Amino acid sequence: MLLSAVFFDVDGTIAETEELHRRSFNESFKEFNLDWFWDKPIYKELINIGGGKERIEHYMKRAWPEMLEYKNLTKYIDSIHKVKNEIYEDYINESNLEFRPGVLRLIKELKKNNIRIALVSSSSEINVNNLLNKGLKIKPKDYFDIIAHGDRTKNKKPSPEIYEWTLEKLKLSSQSCIAIEDSPRGLESALAANIKVIVTPSDLTQDEKFEGADLIVSSLGERGKPCKVIRGRFETSGFIDLNLLTKIINS
């Protein structure tokens, strides 16, 4: 079977952005006079909740449960999230973000071989666009055939809905595609859509188990920065390439 498409997650997968998101949430809480502070252990727990608004509501159940009865709760959460996104945009503008090792190399190889490339993320459209345009400073249409962001579907990862939406739009079979993820919820989402998965753990997810992944590597690897196999039955030559991706979907 020939490889038809590669689906890249965004935050933590193509670039290390989760720390910027964490800081942005904490700054937004200050704007609303909330005494919440998401340290790294708390945020590590929360990244398994897909979507920023969903994370706020999830945390509210623990920190401020009586607020869940507030009749304008949705608008209140929307307001916090809007401010958070504005702060995140400022952080992105000030950052020197780069693609994680091997991401850009693999994208170029895939494009050269006419393999479809999609971004599949639970992040909002505005956050994805800010990362690509202002953080990584690229023109998305030059790199990706489709961008499936969190505003496209009702349910976020670990639901398979965003992957199913992408497959439908590209008119592709799940068996001919492969996903690259960095989190347990992303892995679960892709597996539920019957897509094989390579995991490149991010700074926040390095000690997760990632049961069900076909291959777990430190990065996608490139010359001078080879990847290390953490777990999996496939050998690499120091980087993930089209040949290896094809082997995985045919395994």
GIWOTA-V252281 format. One record per helix or strand. SS is the DSSP state (H for helix, E for strand). FROM is the first residue (numbers start at 1). LEN is the number of residues. If there is no record, write none. Layout:
BEGIN
ss,from,len
SS,FROM,LEN
SS,FROM,LEN
END
This chain:
BEGIN
ss,from,len
E,5,4
E,11,1
E,15,1
H,18,14
H,40,7
H,52,12
H,65,5
H,73,22
H,103,10
E,116,5
H,125,11
H,140,3
E,146,3
H,161,10
H,174,3
E,177,5
H,184,9
E,196,4
E,215,3
E,222,1
E,225,1
E,229,4
H,242,8
END
